[in-house]
Amino acid sequence: MTNLPRDKNEAHTIMIVGDVHASWGELNTLINSQHPEIILQVGDFGYWPGDKRYDPALNLKLGSTRLHWCDGNHEDHKALEHARAAGQLEVTPSCFYQPRGSTLTLPDGRIILFAGGGFSVDNGMRLPGKNWFPNHEILTEEDLANFPDPGKIKIDIVISHTRPREFDVQGLPWTQWPNWWDRTPDSSERALSEVLRRYQPAQWFLGHFHHYQHGEFDGCRWTALGCAGSSERWWDWL
């Protein structure tokens, strides 16, 4: 568990950010205009350190902001695997990758659980092992086995990439999907339904569907965010 420093005399501004897809200019502009102290990002961050255009170490300007992000389906999962194995989760100064099942304690004491993963419907235009990692992207039962014991921790907020099945999140209708998009059901949703059942958080933030929407299920208020560069709202204050 990571704990952020607490200062009772200081107001903290915490921002939730939707899919970035390595749109570093958009994110830099948002940070410069809103000055958040902490950003929690919902995956599809766009982590591709082998490409100078997409490497946050070369393009992201955080200043005094701390950013914590989970993985989506559009990341270099092999690079993330190496980062986890080496314990190098601060991928660039003040920018922290949060592996699946990791937690973060906010300055006010609320505990965040990160649950990345998601299925790539656009895998038909991507190359396995190069820019698509079918054996890494889905959130699995094996991942859930490494999540914290709900009897020992109270999770207040979940940050995930995709949704649990219970949330009525609307994506692009199937009638508008290109013929080559993969219609295989995303088993990550079933795993996230177990996360919802297990931890019963009060709030949940996600991305993946690129449409800003919100709702409530069984006492959990959820918000789905748009993506950087779109007309949809892609950030919110916690």
MOVENSUL-V306990 format. One record per run of one state. SS is the DSSP state (A for helix, B for strand, O for the rest). FROM is the first residue (numbers start at 1). LEN is the number of residues. Records with the same first field share a line. If there is no record, write none. Layout:
BEGIN
SS=FROM-LEN ; FROM-LEN
END
This chain:
BEGIN
O=1-1 ; 4-10 ; 18-1 ; 20-4 ; 35-3 ; 42-14 ; 60-6 ; 70-7 ; 87-3 ; 93-2 ; 98-5 ; 106-5 ; 116-7 ; 126-2 ; 129-3 ; 133-8 ; 145-12 ; 161-13 ; 177-10 ; 200-3 ; 207-6 ; 218-2 ; 225-2 ; 228-7 ; 238-1
B=2-2 ; 14-4 ; 19-1 ; 38-4 ; 66-4 ; 90-3 ; 95-3 ; 103-3 ; 111-5 ; 128-1 ; 132-1 ; 157-4 ; 203-4 ; 213-5 ; 220-5 ; 227-1 ; 235-3
A=24-11 ; 56-4 ; 77-10 ; 123-3 ; 141-4 ; 174-3 ; 187-13
END
